[in-house]
């Protein structure tokens, strides 16, 4: 099946492929109109990618279809040394300049960060003393305000969460995924 503009229905509809591309024969599933069309196989763009994980960076690739637009914040799959990882785009490079959004064929380098596994940073307050805590966790782990959690072997109640976007959440029962979090603040329960 493919979606095309039907000259009879005068709108985009589903067409059944009767003969394979590039010189395809298709039939409209709504009115039954049969026609020949030239279908071009979309080209795959292999883009050089830097994948950051904490203090380490690795070189890899991301494959996007020609014409697809990539933007900062997009979640994609990167290949690094034969392994696949979920990543978030943090910057897009073209002509030694950073861009917010570009078509795949214009991208020279994608800068990303690993979201499958992330380092959670927490600050645990015990009176006048603040203890910094760090732990690697799955990127989809959920942290919720006013819930008790454990980071680096220390158990505490979450009082607020600073997100990577810059905002802070602190209402009871608000939550965030680990890959969205910049720092968790908590008090010994």
N, C-alpha and C positions, 0 to 999 in steps of 0.2 A: 504494500500500500504506500501511496505517496499523496501529498496534498498539492493540488494545482488549481489554477483558475479555469473553470469550465466555461466555454463560450456559450453554451446553451443555458446553463443554470445562472450564468452571470455572477458567480461568486466562487470563492475557493472551496473545493470539496475534496473528498477522498477519491482517489483513482486506484483501480486495481492494475497491477503491472502484468500485461499479457506476454510481452517480449522484453527481455532484459536490456539495460542500457549498454552502450551509449545511445543507439538508435532504438528507443523504447516504443512499444505500442501499449497504450493505456486505455482503460474504460472507466468512465465516471460511474461511481456506485449509486448516484442519485438518479440520473436520467438515462444512463446506458450509452452515452456518446463515446465512440472509440476514435482515438487520434494518435498520430505519431508525434513524438517529442524527443528532442536531443537532451539527454540528461548527463550532466558532467559529474563524475565522481568527485566528491569534495576532497581537496588536498589536505594532508595532515602536516601541520607545522610542528617540528620538533624544536623546542625552545630550551636553551641552556638555563639551568636553574641552580640557585644557591639555596640550600636548605640549612637553616640555623636551628640548633638544638642547644639551648643554654649558651655556653661559651664556645661551642664547637660549630663549625660549618662544613658542609659536604657539597660536592658538585653532583648534579643529577640532571634529569631532563623532565619536561612536562610536554605531553602531546595535546595540541588543540587543533580543531578544524579551522581551515582557512575561512575567514569571515567572522568567526566567533570573536566576541569582544571580551577582554579580560580586564578586571578592575581590582584595585587594592581592596582587600577584604574577602575576595573570592576564595572558596574552599575547593582545592583541587587535589589530584593524586600525582605525586612525583615518584620517579624511578631513580633510585640511588643504588648503584652496584647490584642490580638485579632484584632489589627489594622495593616494594611499593609502600609509600607513606602518605598519610593525609596531611596536607599543608595548607596554610593560609598565606595568600599573597600580601606581602608587606610593602613592596615597591616594584615598579616596572621601569626598565631602563631601555632607552633608545637614544642614540647619538650622545652618549655620556651624560644624559639628563634623566631625571626621575619624572615619571608620568603617573597620573592617577588611573588612566584607562586608555587602552589601545586595542586595535584589531590584532589578532594573533600573528598575522604575517608581518607586522611592523615591530614586534617585540624582539629585542636583542637578548635581554637577560631578565629573568623573573627572580626577585628576591623573596624568599618565603621563610616561614618558621613552622616547625613541626607542631601539629596539633593532636597527633595520635598519642604522644607522650609529652608531657610538659613538666617543667619544674615549678612547683607551687612554692611561693614565698609567703611566709606568715610571720606576724609580729605578735608574740604572746606577752601581754602585760601582767606582771605580778607585782602589784603595788607600784613603787617608783622604778622598778626594773623592767626593761623590755628585752625579751629573748627572741633573736631572729631564728626562724626555722625554715628548712628547705627539704623538699621531698619530690621525687619523680612520681607522677601519677598519670593515669590515662586521661587524655584530653577531654573525654566526655563525662568525667566524674563531676557530680553535682555537689555544690556547697551551698548551704542555706543559712540565712541569718537566724540566730537564736538556737541553732542546733549544735549539738556537741560533735566535735570531730577530732581526729588525731592526725598530726603532722610531725614527722620525724620523731615518733614515739611519745610525743607530748599531747595529752588530751586537754581540750579547752572548748569553751562556748564561743561561737562566732558572733562578733558584735557588729562588724561592718566589712564590706568587700569593695576594694577599689578595682574598677574594671580597666582594661587596656584602653578603652575609648576615652577614659578620663573621668567618667562619672563614678560616684560612690553610692552603693546601695546599703541601707541600714534599717529598713522596715522589717519587722518580724515576718518570717516565712518567705521573703524574697530570696531568689536563688540565682546562681550563675554556674556555667560550665567551667571547668578548670582552664581550658584554653582561652577563655575570655577574661581571666582574672590576672591582675597585676600583683595584688597583695591582699591577703586575708588578715584581718585584725581580730584578736580574741582576748578573752580573759579566762584565767584559770577558774574552772567550775567547781 
